[in-house]
Amino acid sequence: MKLLNNRLLLALMLLLSAFGYISSCTHDNEVLPPPAVTTPTITRDTLTFKPGNMTASNKVEWKLDKAHSSVLWETNYVGAAGLLTGRFNQFGAHDVLDAEMINYTTNGQPVKDTSWAFYENEPAKTYLNGYVQINTSNTGEPGRDAGCNISGMGTVPIVTGVQNLTVVNLAKIKTTKIEFDTQSSDYIVALNLTWQGKLGAPITKTLTGRLKYIKKATIAGAAPYDVFGLQLSFQFNCRDFGITSTSVGDKIDITCNMNFNNK
């Protein structure tokens, strides 16, 4: 009986050895999967968008759709876990020159939104200039917007029926370089932010931002038209501009959501 058991054990060991050999040979002959691709495939069209004279019904002249656009801000609420957020009610895409930094008696856009151009596949030709009226910061709390926000940011109260583009109430951006982001379909933007804040005179800070392009689409209807979008985001340090409020964090995040149409 002992001899039989030894023979059975030997046979089992031989069988397991043979199986292991066959398995190893099989794995040696398998084709390994290709290495992971770390560089994304990015495709871009050659579309070009420019404002021209913003003539109504001119399909090659693109207009900023302000009613469906926004300039949003966000910062930490110092001493708490929450965020402070808001938007600017009045803004535009215009390179405001010194001679244009005045009060305008109008409820509409005080200057034309024509200081921009977007070339999808030629970012060196793309540029964007814009502004916000600081006193139109809107947090949804009227007491704060017309109170501590005015004094804390060094500006003046809103005057009904007036668009205030004076130096005390204007923050401006101007892009200086735009290039492809190699890791996504976005663009990397170098820009200048000019603002007086509470310093007594405007200063300019050079910042880096990100530009996203929302591809052109057609809106169907009795009179079809096309739309596209640009989203610019960047961050700045409000202490650079003399803002000392202990209620807000140093860093302010800005997101400009700009929608355009060719109506």
NORTAGI-V431050 format. One line per field, one symbol per residue. ss: DSSP state (2 for helix, 1 for strand, 0 for the rest). psi: psi as a letter, one per 30 degrees, with the letter a starting at -180 (. if undefined). burial: + if it has 16 or more other C-alpha atoms within 10 Angstrom, else -. A space follows every 50 residues. Layout:
ss=???
psi=???
burial=???
//
This chain:
ss=02222222222222222222222222220000000000000000000111 00000000000011022201111111100000111111001100000222 00111000000000011110002220111111122211000222200222 22000000000111002221111111111100000011111111100000 00111111111111111110000011111111111112222000000100 1111111111100
psi=eeeeeeeeeeeeeeeeeeeeeeeeeeeffkkklllkkfjljkkkagkkkl fbghkkgjffjkkkiefglljklklkjkglfllklalkfkllikjjleff ilkkilfakflkigilkkjegifffklkkllljefgkjffjeeeegcfee efggallkkkgkjjglefgkkkkjkfkklkkffagakkkklkkkkebgff kklkkklkakkkkjlklkjlaeiklllllkjkklkljfffggjgkgfkle kkkkjjjjkllh.
burial=------------------------------------------------++ ++-+-----+++++++--+++++++++-------++++++++++++---- ---+-----+-++++++++++++--++++++++++++++-----++--++ ++++++++----++++++++++++++++++----++++++++++++++-- -+-+--+++++++-------------++++++++++-+-++++-+--+++ -+-++++++++++
//
